[in-house]
Amino acid sequence: MQDSIGIPACFSSAEKLSDDHGAVTRSGQSVYRTKVADHCRLITITWCKNLLLHGLSVSVEGPEGETQYSCKVELKPWYFWRKQGSKRFIVDGNKAVDIFWDLKAAKFNGETEPTSEYYVAVVCDEEVVLLLGDLKKDAYRRTGCRPALIDPILVSKKEHISGKKKFSTRAKFHEKGRWHEISIECKNKGNGDSVSGVQPEMEIKIDGHLVIHVKHLQWKFRGNESIHLNKMRLEVYWDVHDWLFSPGLKHALFIFKPILSSKSLSSSSPPLASSSPPSSTHTRSSGSVEGFSVSGASEFCLFLYAWKVE
């Protein structure tokens, strides 16, 4: 079945929110790489929520990297039938891609993306090339298709959140890893030597542990730091220039890049808040940590846009 193709207004920009929607819109975008219609392509899953709309958008990369094929699902309260259904679009002029979803009993727990009791499946050539959610058996039964031989790779995730001083979210640093609680807080400390007598500081916590503390934020509004999370090294980058020096609605960008080396695999788990490299031998270890292979290869980056609302 051929259905309409389009993207809701709140999905129109993954990089920037307008002044009208920034304070009320929250969105998250995950990008996967997998084989679709005989080619390696990117599939982008975008969830968006504001006062009027809770929606899902699925897009598949077209020729030469163009994101050409997409469909939307609007979960408006009065559209109950929309919470379960399917759509189809044609890729490269002759290959059908079907999107199946079941969000009837989905639990969001205050998040934009469901946390349980749902599935979203992307099907091509009688294979489920991408499957999200925990109702996997229901998805395979409904699609009548087999799992793909190639597992999709989570390439990146982007999320927009808003707040006044504190910004919180939940995130995985790998598709097979566990959920982590991330909080970012911007504070003002008195008795400083700035003109106003107040110096801004920033704290980043993961799972309740302080991992980064930036003093004199007005001088260090851009920077990066390496921390350790279990047996994984995490590179954290930040740019909070607009928070400090731009009027009106403003956002900061945080990037979390996981790296797992053979050293980390063979060493014991360092303290969560440690920012110094662990001392260990070069012996490689079998198995995986946080969903990584022993090679430590990871393409994943988490992009977090924190919109400051006065």
C-alpha positions in Angstrom: 0.0 0.0 0.0 1.3 3.4 -0.9 0.9 6.1 1.7 1.6 9.8 1.9 5.2 10.8 2.6 6.1 13.8 4.8 7.6 14.9 8.0 5.7 16.7 10.8 6.6 20.4 11.4 8.4 19.6 14.7 10.8 17.3 12.7 11.7 20.0 10.2 15.1 20.6 11.7 17.2 18.1 13.7 19.8 20.7 14.4 17.9 23.7 15.6 14.5 24.4 17.3 12.7 27.6 16.5 11.9 30.2 19.2 8.2 29.2 19.0 8.9 25.5 19.7 12.1 25.4 21.7 10.6 25.7 25.1 7.9 23.1 24.5 9.3 20.7 22.0 11.5 17.7 22.8 12.9 15.5 20.1 15.3 12.6 19.7 16.8 11.2 16.6 18.7 7.9 16.1 20.6 7.0 13.0 21.3 3.3 12.0 23.4 1.9 9.2 22.2 -1.3 7.6 21.5 -3.0 4.3 18.3 -1.9 2.5 17.4 -2.7 -1.1 20.8 -4.2 -1.8 22.7 -1.2 -0.6 24.2 0.0 2.7 22.1 2.9 3.8 21.3 5.1 6.8 17.9 4.8 8.5 16.9 7.7 10.7 14.3 7.3 13.4 13.0 10.6 14.9 10.7 11.0 17.9 9.1 14.4 18.6 6.8 15.7 21.3 5.2 19.0 22.0 1.9 20.3 23.4 -0.1 19.3 20.3 1.7 16.3 18.8 3.6 13.2 19.7 5.0 11.7 16.5 7.4 9.3 14.9 9.3 9.8 11.6 11.2 7.1 9.7 13.5 8.0 6.7 15.7 5.9 4.5 18.8 7.3 2.8 18.5 7.6 -1.0 21.1 7.6 -3.8 24.3 9.5 -3.1 23.5 10.0 0.6 20.3 11.9 0.1 17.6 11.2 2.7 14.9 10.9 0.1 12.3 8.4 1.4 10.4 9.0 4.6 7.0 8.6 6.3 5.4 10.0 9.5 3.2 8.7 12.3 1.3 11.3 14.3 0.2 10.0 17.7 -2.5 12.6 18.4 -4.9 11.6 21.2 -7.9 11.5 18.9 -6.1 9.3 16.3 -6.3 6.0 18.2 -5.9 3.9 15.1 -2.6 5.6 14.4 -1.0 3.8 17.3 -0.8 0.6 15.3 -0.4 0.4 11.6 1.9 0.2 8.6 3.1 2.3 5.7 5.0 1.7 2.5 7.2 3.7 0.3 9.3 2.8 -2.8 13.1 3.0 -2.8 15.1 3.4 -6.0 11.9 3.2 -8.0 11.3 -0.5 -7.6 12.0 -1.7 -4.0 9.2 -1.6 -1.4 10.1 -0.6 2.2 7.4 -1.3 4.8 7.2 0.4 8.2 5.2 -1.5 10.9 4.5 -0.2 14.4 2.5 -1.0 17.5 2.4 1.8 20.1 -1.0 0.9 21.7 0.5 0.0 25.0 3.8 1.8 24.7 5.2 3.2 28.0 7.0 6.5 27.6 7.8 7.3 31.3 8.0 11.0 30.5 10.5 10.4 27.6 10.0 11.2 23.9 10.9 7.7 22.9 9.1 4.7 24.3 10.9 2.7 27.0 8.9 -0.6 26.7 5.8 -2.4 25.3 6.2 -1.4 21.7 7.9 -2.2 18.4 8.8 -0.3 15.2 10.0 -2.5 12.3 11.5 -1.7 9.0 11.0 -4.4 6.3 12.6 -4.8 2.9 13.0 -7.9 0.7 11.1 -10.0 3.3 13.7 -9.2 5.9 13.3 -7.1 9.1 16.3 -4.8 8.5 15.7 -2.7 11.6 13.6 -3.6 14.7 13.2 -1.3 17.7 11.4 -2.1 21.0 10.9 -5.1 23.2 7.9 -6.7 21.5 10.1 -8.5 19.0 8.0 -11.7 18.8 4.9 -9.7 18.0 6.8 -7.8 15.3 8.1 -10.9 13.5 4.6 -12.5 13.7 2.9 -9.4 12.3 5.4 -8.8 9.5 5.7 -12.5 8.6 9.4 -11.8 7.7 12.7 -13.2 8.9 15.5 -11.3 10.7 18.1 -9.8 8.5 21.5 -11.5 8.2 23.2 -8.2 9.0 22.7 -6.5 12.3 22.1 -2.7 12.1 24.7 -0.4 13.6 23.7 2.6 15.7 25.7 5.4 14.2 24.5 8.5 16.2 21.8 9.8 18.4 20.6 13.4 18.7 18.4 14.7 21.4 16.9 18.2 22.2 16.0 18.9 25.8 15.1 22.2 27.5 15.3 23.6 31.0 16.4 26.6 33.1 19.6 25.4 34.9 19.4 21.6 34.9 19.1 19.3 31.9 18.5 15.5 32.3 18.1 12.6 30.0 18.6 8.9 29.7 20.9 7.5 27.0 22.7 4.4 25.8 26.3 4.7 24.6 25.8 1.6 22.5 22.7 -0.1 21.1 23.4 -3.2 23.3 24.6 -1.3 26.3 22.6 -0.3 29.3 20.8 2.9 30.0 22.6 5.7 31.8 21.2 8.8 33.6 22.9 12.0 32.4 22.4 15.4 34.0 24.0 18.7 33.2 23.7 21.7 35.5 24.9 25.3 35.1 25.5 27.1 38.4 26.5 30.6 39.4 29.1 30.9 42.2 29.4 34.2 44.1 32.5 36.1 45.3 34.1 35.7 41.9 36.5 38.1 40.2 34.3 38.7 37.2 32.6 42.1 36.7 29.3 40.9 38.2 31.0 39.1 41.1 29.4 35.9 39.9 31.2 33.0 38.1 29.3 30.3 36.2 30.2 26.7 36.7 29.0 23.5 35.1 28.6 20.0 36.4 28.0 16.9 34.4 26.9 13.7 36.2 26.3 10.2 34.9 24.3 7.8 37.0 24.5 10.3 39.9 28.3 10.5 39.9 30.0 13.8 39.2 32.3 13.1 36.2 33.1 16.6 35.0 33.2 19.9 36.9 34.1 23.0 34.9 35.0 26.1 36.9 35.3 29.6 35.3 32.9 28.5 32.6 33.0 32.0 31.0 36.6 31.2 30.0 36.2 27.5 29.3 32.9 27.6 27.4 34.3 25.2 24.9 36.3 22.2 25.8 36.6 18.4 26.2 37.5 15.9 28.8 38.1 12.1 28.9 36.3 10.1 31.6 35.9 6.4 32.4 32.5 4.7 32.7 32.9 1.1 33.8 35.4 -0.4 31.3 34.7 2.2 28.6 36.4 5.5 28.0 34.0 8.3 27.2 35.2 11.5 25.4 32.9 14.4 26.3 32.9 17.7 24.3 30.9 20.8 25.1 30.1 24.2 23.6 28.1 26.4 25.9 29.0 29.8 24.3 25.4 30.7 23.6 24.3 30.0 27.2 26.6 32.7 28.4 26.8 35.3 25.6 23.7 35.1 23.4 20.3 36.7 24.2 16.9 35.0 23.9 16.4 31.3 23.5 19.8 29.6 23.3 21.3 26.1 23.3 24.5 24.4 24.2 25.9 21.3 22.4 27.3 18.3 24.2 28.9 15.3 22.4 29.5 12.0 24.1 31.9 9.6 22.1 32.5 6.1 23.6 35.9 4.5 23.0 36.8 1.0 24.2 40.5 0.0 24.0 42.1 -3.4 24.5 43.6 -1.9 27.7 40.2 -1.1 29.0 38.9 -4.6 28.3 41.8 -6.3 30.2 41.8 -3.9 33.2 39.6 -3.8 36.2 36.9 -1.2 36.2 38.2 2.2 37.3 36.1 4.6 39.4 33.3 6.2 37.4 34.5 9.7 38.0 38.1 9.0 37.1 39.5 11.1 34.3 43.0 9.6 34.2 43.9 6.5 32.0 43.8 3.2 33.9 47.1 1.3 34.4 46.9 -2.1 32.8 48.7 -4.6 30.7 48.3 -5.0 27.0 46.7 -8.4 27.2 43.5 -8.6 25.1 40.4 -10.0 26.7 37.6 -11.9 25.1 33.9 -11.0 25.3 32.3 -7.6 25.1 31.7 -4.7 27.4 28.7 -2.3 27.0 28.0 -4.0 23.7 31.4 -3.3 22.1 33.4 -6.0 20.4 36.9 -6.7 21.6 38.3 -4.5 18.9 36.8 -1.5 20.6 35.4 -0.3 17.3 32.5 2.2 17.7 31.0 4.7 15.3 28.5 6.0 17.8 28.2 9.6 19.0 25.5 11.1 21.2 24.7 14.7 20.4 22.8 16.5 23.1 21.3 19.9 22.5 20.4 21.6 25.8 18.0 24.6 25.2 18.1 27.1 28.1 14.7 28.7 28.8 14.8 31.8 31.0 
